[in-house]
Amino acid sequence: MTDVKNMSLLDLLPTSIRYDPGVIAIAQALDEQIRVAVDEIYKLPLFSRLDELTDDEADELAWQFHVDFYDPALPIEQKRELVKNAFKFHRRKGTPAAIEDLITILFGEGKVEEWFEYGGVPGRFRVITNNPAVTLDRAQEFYRAVESVKRLSAHLEEVILSQTESLQLYFGTGLVVNEHIIIR
């Protein structure tokens, strides 16, 4: 059985007219039009192809789904992730998990510590990330992203940049056993 994408009208015609040159020409001309229509139909279900969205489709869906932090200048992969997680963000909005998810999509790894985890002032939190771009050229963007999903009563106290370096470290150990016997 053939699917709609690979179907030809010639396959559906009865054998009495299938070999007529005029009918073959008409069927082939209609096949092209049907393929164009079928390709457009397969673009309709957006949820099944979120990983294949174009820039314009992602922009439109972000507007429709009210994605809080969305910038049309973002790379297409980040746009797709934001659109994919739009409903999850709305369900979890105001929680540390929502902030962590957004930071992970936009800036790489990030962790939220609430005030009671580090002995801070009640109602405050801090973000720990390992992306050096957060404090340099994208600091305002980072702040706007956090503000878009946090609770209104929570306040960002600080951003801690955690940096790991690969170093060549050498260490050695030694054991000296020394016995002194003094006879008098």
BELDA-V93741 format. One record per residue. RES is the residue in one small letter. PSI is psi as a letter, one per 30 degrees, with the letter a starting at -180 (none if undefined). Layout:
res = (RES	RES)
psi = (PSI	PSI)
This chain:
res = (m	t	d	v	k	n	m	s	l	l	d	l	l	p	t	s	i	r	y	d	p	g	v	i	a	i	a	q	a	l	d	e	q	i	r	v	a	v	d	e	i	y	k	l	p	l	f	s	r	l	d	e	l	t	d	d	e	a	d	e	l	a	w	q	f	h	v	d	f	y	d	p	a	l	p	i	e	q	k	r	e	l	v	k	n	a	f	k	f	h	r	r	k	g	t	p	a	a	i	e	d	l	i	t	i	l	f	g	e	g	k	v	e	e	w	f	e	y	g	g	v	p	g	r	f	r	v	i	t	n	n	p	a	v	t	l	d	r	a	q	e	f	y	r	a	v	e	s	v	k	r	l	s	a	h	l	e	e	v	i	l	s	q	t	e	s	l	q	l	y	f	g	t	g	l	v	v	n	e	h	i	i	i	r)
psi = (k	l	l	e	e	g	k	k	f	e	f	f	k	l	f	f	f	f	g	k	e	e	e	e	e	e	e	e	e	e	e	e	e	e	e	e	e	e	e	e	e	f	f	e	j	e	f	f	h	f	f	g	k	l	e	e	e	e	e	e	e	e	e	e	g	h	j	e	j	k	k	f	f	l	l	e	e	e	e	e	e	e	e	e	g	e	e	e	e	e	e	g	k	g	l	e	e	e	e	e	e	e	e	e	e	e	g	b	k	k	k	k	k	l	e	f	f	g	h	a	k	k	g	l	l	l	k	k	l	g	j	f	f	e	f	c	f	g	e	e	e	e	e	e	e	e	f	f	f	l	l	f	f	k	k	j	e	l	k	k	j	k	k	k	k	j	l	j	k	k	l	l	l	l	k	k	j	k	k	k	k	k	k	none)
